[in-house]
Amino acid sequence: MLLTSPAAPPRIRRAGLLVLFFISGFVALLYQVIWQRLLGLITGLDLNAATMIVTVFMLGMGLGSLAGGYMADRFDARRLLLVFAVAEAIVACFALGSRALYHDFFYRLAADVGRNPTLVGALAASTLLVPTACMGVTLPVLSKAVSDAVDGAAARIAGLYGWNTLGAAAGAWIGSAWLIRMFGFEYSLWIGASLNLLCAVSVLFMSGAAAGARLADGDGGRAPATEPDGNRPAWWRWPALYFLSGFVALGLEMVWFRVLGVTLKSTAFTFPLLLGFYLLGVGGGSLAARAIANRSRHPVRWFLAAQAAVPLYAGLSIVAFLWALRTLPMLADVRRYFGSYEPIDFAFNFLELTPPKVALYGGLPALLILPPTLLMGASFVFLQKAAHSDLGHLGRRVGWLQAANIMGSALGVALVGLLLLDRVGTPGTLSVLTVAAAVFLALAARDVLRASRRGLRLAAALACGAVAVVSALLIPQPASFWGELHGVPSSRAIHAEDGTGVAVLTSAQETFRPTTDVFVNGLGQSRIPFRGVHSFLGLVPVMLHPNPRRVAIIGLGSGDTAYAAAGRPETTALDCVEIIAGQIRTLRELLRRTGYPGLDSLLTDPRVQHRVGDGRRFLMRDAAGFDVIEADALRPGSAYAGHLYSREYFELVRSRLRPGGLAVTWAPTARIRHTFADVFPHVAAVPPMLIGANEPIAFDVAAIRDRAGHPQTVEHYRRAGIEFGGHIDDLVATFRVQPSARGQVDEGLLNTDLFPRDELRVPE
């Protein structure tokens, strides 16, 4: 079956479709960012939850690609455009209702069910199958709609794919840097839905141009042969190879984002910055390679060569960068930044950055990500050129190829995130993916040497495997790898890595004395030995509370806050919840090397339970309540920091307080102070923290000093070297009762789940 018209091919305004498909890609990426954020409120932000969300998203896209492929080969051009319009309209309707679905229904339900929010999270994530399937439908149906002959179909399909992917890149950059930052998540959903509806209505007008198209029998749609039919691989091999391609691509994406997230010291804008580079490369490569693919007589070789070059470049470029970082004096400032405590204040404000910082935030991602992703995009075109020989099956083949690639990507997310990063870390994962180049290299060599002797083909395959293995072996071991990316040699770094993230301790001395800096995903968190603001944050609430039997601390860091919060003998249970699992392992190794008594007490105290997971989700599961709940100091501009500074989070904390319980937050911004005061009926300030309660907060100086003078309390803080007396004096001197501002604060002055203004760097 092929698409024809009684007189001529259907006249479809292809340029207009490219514009609309660009917009569709823009909106799809915008939704992905927002829906993943909203679902994170329900499922948590830990690795298992994130993997579930991404897997469901991809599963929906894959199923949609399959369905779209089968529809594409059964409908004429006009009906295919109608399918696209309906798909866009369904996505728009889902977007309009998604805030109510996720935030008002599922999140509230998960917060109410106490110990069993997992099922609620799984149900919520499963609803993504509806819009993502509609998104997956669009490429196969439009590919068939714009293809009136197989000759040239690859270039047209690549044009659709390329412009859609560039639209997604724009969604990552413009959507995060401007749209979400200006309007928040809810209003951005409305804008996205309006753009979907614009696409749907515009395509309905366009469909009139294709009204004369019909399905007719014939074989005039066969492609002109680019190589003998006997040399063409069997059709099933293409989905298999593209499955492997998707696995490698998503695995490398996770490696790049891990490396660059650490080196750039991740903020809320780092992920969209890197994702935009990734999509820019894929989309640009697809568009740039169209002319080459159209003229190529050997698209199979080009596809295999491009796919082999992707992991080889990924591995060798990082090897070269680490060598340059160690060796070249011109990179001394970069090395110092990697070892520094604070991140660059980056919110897509390239014009406000100095040239070295622009080179770091723009040049480094471009160097590592753009070349291989350009090859990924180019390989898509060669694949389409090689795979299509019959117009009657073009839609199904586009759908199957996309579904195979998406399913390979989903496996990459699951296998890399849940297994490889856990077992072999980022360097080991990069080595495994680099070795995968051997498959594509060997197949390319086999294709080139098809007419040669078997022994020569075998030797070529072995040589290809050797190239990939040698490239993988050049990648440094984890200790050296993460030490260099934190600006120190491996002898002055203690690291732990798994799927949840990277924890690294560094010191100016190999003995890790007198001080050790604590880094989590590249960001400086605190220092050891315990002292200063973190100790103050931990001990103040437990000194104010008359009987703090059960305490919850969200965030481990150096352990300073949790240790200081365990100073009262009345405390029988302290739960410390840390989302980065490796953090506790680095502290245990530091204790082994230094014997620091504060760490020894923290890690051996039977009252202290160290839990790995999302702190907000932990509170949702535990309905028994706490006497003190506190989140360790977290930069408001850090990625996902809004989850611990929003009105909804403070409402959750308030609901989990026992009678007389105290909620504590670090309060470095005016919005945090306004938001906290808008939730709690009773508020006290002990700079730099705020303390909230459901009842008046008792402040009895004599009682506080009596609690501080208990022998066990004195010994507890003395053991860690914490200047206890000075902190008590600061508490007494700075304690101030504040009037609650509940219901009196303008919405624009607050952080909410739907508009985390501080995290998004919205000017106050």
SULKAFEN-V623727 format. One line per field, one symbol per residue. ss: DSSP state (a for helix, b for strand, c for the rest). psi: psi as a letter, one per 20 degrees, with the letter a starting at -180 (. if undefined). A space follows every 50 residues. Layout:
ss: ???
psi: ???
//
This chain:
ss: cbbbcccccccccaaaaaaaaaaaaaaaaaaaaaaaaaaaaaacccaaaa aaaaaaaaaaaaaaaaaaaaaaccccaaaaaaaaaaaaaaaaaaaaaaaa aaaaaaaaaaaaccccaaaaaaaaaacaaaaaaaaaaaaaaaaaaccccc ccaaaaaaaaaaaaaaaaaaaaaaaaaaaaaaaaaaaaaaaaaaaaaaaa aaaaaaaaaacccbbbccccccccccccaaacccaaaaaaaaaaaaaaaa aaaaaaaaaaaaaccccccaaaaaaaaaaaaaaaaaaacaaaaaacccaa aaaaaaaaaaaaaaaaaaaaaaaaaaacaaaaaaaaaaccccccccccca aaccaaaaaaaaaaaaaaaaaaaaaaaaaaaaaaaaacccaaaaaaaaaa aaaaaaaaaaaaaaaaaaaaaaaaaaaaaaaaaaacaaaaaaaaaaaacc cccaaaaaaaaaaaaaaaaaaaaccccaaaaaaacccccaaabbbbbbcc bbbbbbcccccccccbbbbbccbbbbbbccccaaaaaaaaaaaacccccb bbbbcccccaaaaaacccccccbbbbbbcccaaaaaaaaaaaaaccaaaa aaaacccbbbbbccaaaaaaaccccbbbbbbcccccccccaaaaccaaaa aaaaacbbbbbbbbbbcccaaaaaaaaaaccbbbbbccbbbbbccccccc aaaaaaaaccaaaaaaaaaacccaaaaaaaaaaacbbbccccccccaaac cbccbccccccccc
psi: pqorqhhrqpnpnhghhgghhggggghghggggghhgghhhgirjrgggg ggghggghgggghhggghghhhjiqrgghhhhggggghhgggggghihgh ggghfgghghhhidiliggggggghhiihfhhhhghhggghhghhjoiqh oihghgghgggghghhhhghhgfhgghgghhhirgghhgggghhhghggg gghhhhhhijhiqrpqqrjijqqppiqqhhipqqhhhghghhghghgggh ghghgghgghhghinpaiigghghhggghgggghhgghjggghhipimhg ggghgghhhfhgggghhhghghghhhgphijhhgghghjrhqrpnplkmh iiqqghhghghggghgghggghhhhgghhgghghghhpiohhjgghgggg gggggghhgghggggggifghggiagghghgghhhhhhghgghgghghkh jrqhhghgggghgghgggggghiiprqgggghghjjjqrhikppqpqahh appppqqiqiikqiqpqppolippgarprprbhhgghghghhhhphmmhp qppopgciigggghijiphhoipooopphohighhhhhhhghhhkphghg ggiioihpooqpaphghghhhnihrqhppppqppphjqpjhhhjjrghgh hgghijprpjqpppqpmiqhgggggghigphppqpnpkrqpqrirqopno gghghgghipghgghghhhikpngghhgggghhipppqpqkpjipqhijq prhimngghjkpp.
//
